[in-house]
């Protein structure tokens, strides 16, 4: 299961959510600033959203690059 960690009102987060919905990719959308900061600090990611896939945390850019074959643009 893909998890998207977001901030309230985050435009990039909303865009990624829409892309996943449009692509019919199951995911969990989590809006939790404290958790996002904690994960970002540990993973070295400084920008929302942060995506967890198969136990690995990555930036939105890295997630899209890794999964371009299943995402509809």
C-alpha positions as a Python dict, from the first residue, in 0.01 Angstrom:
ca = {
    (1, 'X'): (0, 0, 0),
    (2, 'X'): (127, 343, -93),
    (3, 'X'): (107, 610, 176),
    (4, 'X'): (120, 981, 99),
    (5, 'X'): (216, 1203, 392),
    (6, 'X'): (85, 1555, 341),
    (7, 'X'): (45, 1897, 496),
    (8, 'X'): (-284, 2088, 509),
    (9, 'X'): (-328, 2300, 196),
    (10, 'X'): (-23, 2153, 20),
    (11, 'X'): (-69, 2203, -355),
    (12, 'X'): (182, 1937, -458),
    (13, 'X'): (20, 1691, -217),
    (14, 'X'): (-323, 1754, -367),
    (15, 'X'): (-178, 1713, -718),
    (16, 'X'): (-23, 1377, -629),
    (17, 'X'): (-348, 1264, -467),
    (18, 'X'): (-533, 1350, -788),
    (19, 'X'): (-276, 1168, -1003),
    (20, 'X'): (-307, 853, -792),
    (21, 'X'): (-687, 867, -802),
    (22, 'X'): (-688, 923, -1180),
    (23, 'X'): (-450, 628, -1221),
    (24, 'X'): (-666, 402, -998),
    (25, 'X'): (-369, 335, -769),
    (26, 'X'): (-475, 243, -414),
    (27, 'X'): (-318, 466, -151),
    (28, 'X'): (-361, 609, 197),
    (29, 'X'): (-355, 990, 227),
    (30, 'X'): (-229, 1109, 566),
    (31, 'X'): (-240, 1475, 669),
    (32, 'X'): (-17, 1491, 977),
    (33, 'X'): (244, 1766, 1001),
    (34, 'X'): (428, 1614, 1300),
    (35, 'X'): (459, 1275, 1135),
    (36, 'X'): (565, 1432, 804),
    (37, 'X'): (843, 1627, 977),
    (38, 'X'): (956, 1318, 1168),
    (39, 'X'): (971, 1103, 853),
    (40, 'X'): (1130, 1381, 649),
    (41, 'X'): (1402, 1431, 908),
    (42, 'X'): (1486, 1060, 919),
    (43, 'X'): (1469, 1016, 540),
    (44, 'X'): (1642, 1342, 449),
    (45, 'X'): (1341, 1469, 254),
    (46, 'X'): (1260, 1836, 307),
    (47, 'X'): (952, 1885, 92),
    (48, 'X'): (594, 1759, 108),
    (49, 'X'): (454, 1524, 8),
    (50, 'X'): (657, 1228, 122),
    (51, 'X'): (558, 893, -23),
    (52, 'X'): (607, 554, 140),
    (53, 'X'): (614, 257, -96),
    (54, 'X'): (727, -92, 1),
    (55, 'X'): (873, 45, 326),
    (56, 'X'): (1083, 308, 146),
    (57, 'X'): (1030, 682, 179),
    (58, 'X'): (1080, 909, -122),
    (59, 'X'): (997, 1250, -260),
    (60, 'X'): (707, 1303, -497),
    (61, 'X'): (953, 1348, -786),
    (62, 'X'): (1129, 1019, -710),
    (63, 'X'): (797, 838, -666),
    (64, 'X'): (666, 958, -1004),
    (65, 'X'): (992, 867, -1177),
    (66, 'X'): (991, 519, -1021),
    (67, 'X'): (624, 455, -1106),
    (68, 'X'): (577, 633, -1438),
    (69, 'X'): (460, 309, -1598),
    (70, 'X'): (149, 289, -1374),
    (71, 'X'): (66, 661, -1351),
    (72, 'X'): (-160, 835, -1603),
    (73, 'X'): (-64, 1188, -1694),
}
